[in-house]
């Protein structure tokens, strides 16, 4: 599930409180105004009870940051560089 869908169902206030950030920052992440820092992704994954996974938050580079997730049974396919160049 992506962050937008999660926030549509659960709202930003609770997630912001768990992460210790402002709801405004959550809104900026949701709208794509501000990127989600790598350091925040594991916390978001935990705070959402794995409803939003790290690969949902970083679809273009998750396997480079967390190679241990490559063999996870639910991990999405790795995007090739050729696909990204299109």
Secondary structure as a PSIPRED ss2 file (coil, helix, strand):
# PSIPRED VFORMAT (PSIPRED V4.0)

   1 X C   1.000  0.000  0.000
   2 X C   1.000  0.000  0.000
   3 X H   0.000  1.000  0.000
   4 X H   0.000  1.000  0.000
   5 X H   0.000  1.000  0.000
   6 X H   0.000  1.000  0.000
   7 X H   0.000  1.000  0.000
   8 X H   0.000  1.000  0.000
   9 X H   0.000  1.000  0.000
  10 X H   0.000  1.000  0.000
  11 X C   1.000  0.000  0.000
  12 X H   0.000  1.000  0.000
  13 X H   0.000  1.000  0.000
  14 X H   0.000  1.000  0.000
  15 X H   0.000  1.000  0.000
  16 X H   0.000  1.000  0.000
  17 X H   0.000  1.000  0.000
  18 X H   0.000  1.000  0.000
  19 X H   0.000  1.000  0.000
  20 X C   1.000  0.000  0.000
  21 X C   1.000  0.000  0.000
  22 X C   1.000  0.000  0.000
  23 X H   0.000  1.000  0.000
  24 X H   0.000  1.000  0.000
  25 X H   0.000  1.000  0.000
  26 X H   0.000  1.000  0.000
  27 X H   0.000  1.000  0.000
  28 X H   0.000  1.000  0.000
  29 X H   0.000  1.000  0.000
  30 X H   0.000  1.000  0.000
  31 X H   0.000  1.000  0.000
  32 X C   1.000  0.000  0.000
  33 X C   1.000  0.000  0.000
  34 X C   1.000  0.000  0.000
  35 X C   1.000  0.000  0.000
  36 X C   1.000  0.000  0.000
  37 X C   1.000  0.000  0.000
  38 X H   0.000  1.000  0.000
  39 X H   0.000  1.000  0.000
  40 X H   0.000  1.000  0.000
  41 X H   0.000  1.000  0.000
  42 X H   0.000  1.000  0.000
  43 X H   0.000  1.000  0.000
  44 X H   0.000  1.000  0.000
  45 X H   0.000  1.000  0.000
  46 X H   0.000  1.000  0.000
  47 X H   0.000  1.000  0.000
  48 X C   1.000  0.000  0.000
  49 X C   1.000  0.000  0.000
  50 X C   1.000  0.000  0.000
  51 X C   1.000  0.000  0.000
  52 X C   1.000  0.000  0.000
  53 X C   1.000  0.000  0.000
  54 X H   0.000  1.000  0.000
  55 X H   0.000  1.000  0.000
  56 X H   0.000  1.000  0.000
  57 X H   0.000  1.000  0.000
  58 X C   1.000  0.000  0.000
  59 X C   1.000  0.000  0.000
  60 X C   1.000  0.000  0.000
  61 X C   1.000  0.000  0.000
  62 X H   0.000  1.000  0.000
  63 X H   0.000  1.000  0.000
  64 X H   0.000  1.000  0.000
  65 X H   0.000  1.000  0.000
  66 X C   1.000  0.000  0.000
  67 X H   0.000  1.000  0.000
  68 X H   0.000  1.000  0.000
  69 X H   0.000  1.000  0.000
  70 X C   1.000  0.000  0.000
  71 X C   1.000  0.000  0.000
  72 X C   1.000  0.000  0.000
  73 X C   1.000  0.000  0.000
  74 X C   1.000  0.000  0.000
  75 X C   1.000  0.000  0.000
  76 X C   1.000  0.000  0.000
  77 X C   1.000  0.000  0.000
  78 X C   1.000  0.000  0.000
  79 X C   1.000  0.000  0.000
  80 X C   1.000  0.000  0.000
  81 X H   0.000  1.000  0.000
  82 X H   0.000  1.000  0.000
  83 X H   0.000  1.000  0.000
  84 X H   0.000  1.000  0.000
  85 X H   0.000  1.000  0.000
  86 X C   1.000  0.000  0.000
